[in-house]
Amino acid sequence: MSQERAATVNANSQNKGVSKRMKKKTGLFLMSAAMLLGTVAGTAAAAKVDVSVQVNSKAVKFPDAKPYYEDNRVLIPIRFVSEALGAEVGYGTDRVVTIKQGAKTVVMKINSKTVTVDSVVKELDVPARLEQNRTYVPLRFISEALGAQVGWNQQQHLVTITTGSAATAIPTASATPTATPTANSNNMYKVGFEWPREKELGKELFINNMKVEGGKLTFTLPKDASGSKDADDGSFVKLIPGRTYSYPIGKDAGSLSISKPESKGDQWEGYTIMLDTNINEDLSDLFGSITNDVIVVGANHSGSPLTSVIQKAKDLN
């Protein structure tokens, strides 16, 4: 073989080797990208939390698509809630939804923020969307378009919708669900812990489990419970049932959200544990002087130090 041909064969061989290595690296890159996308998609899906809805104290049944809480916003399938409010829902061409409630007519379009109530044009914070062949709208739609009053219980993941004279007892929901103010104060919290309707999770969480020692809160997340460690910047880390956690308490420590579906109902039993007693002005006004404990927030945004809640839990037995 001539020197020139040998050099050509050698060069081709090297090129093939480089090509194989490039293909291998490209394949690994694509695999990593696919795994990353899968992780992101899984995280996004996990962020959705089912919620319960009541209209005038009666639970609304959702046979297929369920309402959910995501990115600090409640989204609901509009048909079942509208019908519970005595309205009729119709679907026309070009994905136009028409809702008739007495003399009132509401018209909206999928993927549009614009809602027309009779001749008045309103705008939602997010557009109506189509999921599982159902039209989903933000919770604000109920108060903006159908004239009902809406309340949101973060701990129980419960939406309460009222009409008529009963509506005066429930604050109107905003685009972003917030804590419900107490009747006689502008403070969103009140002193004196109150249990939610069911106490099963509370017993598991507080009796012989959650404790503060050495400036840290330690506990094991009960089986079947959902939980997250929430930071002041709005980020969170999902907690795993059965795993034991230990978190520092005090300045900028954040909070915990722990909940579980009721075993004998259609709502959620939930609690918020404030690791920082000065996490906001309202909490600071009531509990800011407490530095060696955490604050447990229960039903009706009522709060007490953990030591007090543990004793209340023991008294239940």
Summary of the structure (lengths in Angstrom):
residues: 317
radius of gyration: 26.4
end to end distance: 93.8
largest distance: 100.9
contacts: 935
relative contact order: 0.10
helix: 29%
strand: 32%
